[in-house]
Amino acid sequence: MTPLLPMGLLIVFGIIALLILSGIRILNEYERGVIFRFGRIIASKQPGIRWIIPFVDRMVRISTRILATDVPPQDVITRDNVSVKVNAVIYFKVMDPIKAVIEVENYLYATSQISQTTLRSVLGQSELDELLAEREKINLTLQTIIDQHTDPWGVKVTTVEVKHVDLPQEMQRAMARQAEAERERRAKIIAAEGEFQAAAKLNEAANIIGKNTIALQLRYLQTLAEIATENNSTTIFPIPIDFLSAFQQPKKES
């Protein structure tokens, strides 16, 4: 019969097993582990089962997924002295886990703060019409500037989108009046162009009919037919053109 192990040896084996188990770490596919040993970085671990030395190593988990952060509404005075409130959303991800840990204390908070200051700075240099009409250009400018600031932290800004521009009530009414005036101007221009084209066509028709008396007679008869088809109790027949021409010829000869 095999003799039992001494109690002391069992305790040692149990402590070793606990140390081994306590050093096991599991990293998900979207995580990276930054390992500190006695306060110094030694490696950046990839996803999977990893083991660190208990009480000696410390692992910081960093997510490499794209994160979305709302930029709170900011009071902005545009270049044409219009006070507006603007909020935005920023999408970014960690490209270098080691930099994200050692270069900045909290990369999430730091990215949010630099986004707020950049939003006020860029929009303060733009006019209100540019802010409303050239949203894509402003988004690209914001993305480029914020990414330059976060690059030393190992953070890549992928997209910045201005979500909402809150205008004062008086500015909204002024823009509504301006839009209405613009619509009226376009309507008048279209009506004037229609009158001009109609006048040009009438002039061409008059020249053609004036050169051919038979065409003038046909047009005269067509007009009589159109009058006769109307539901009128009284129909007025104009004087025939030949009758008038008989009076005009002697006048020309005299």
Secondary structure as UniProt FT lines:
FT   HELIX           7..22
FT   STRAND          24..27
FT   TURN            29..30
FT   STRAND          31..37
FT   TURN            38..39
FT   STRAND          40..45
FT   STRAND          48..51
FT   TURN            54..56
FT   STRAND          57..63
FT   STRAND          67..77
FT   TURN            79..80
FT   STRAND          83..94
FT   HELIX           97..102
FT   HELIX           107..124
FT   HELIX           128..133
FT   HELIX           135..150
FT   HELIX           151..153
FT   STRAND          155..166
FT   HELIX           169..210
FT   HELIX           213..229
FT   HELIX           241..253
//
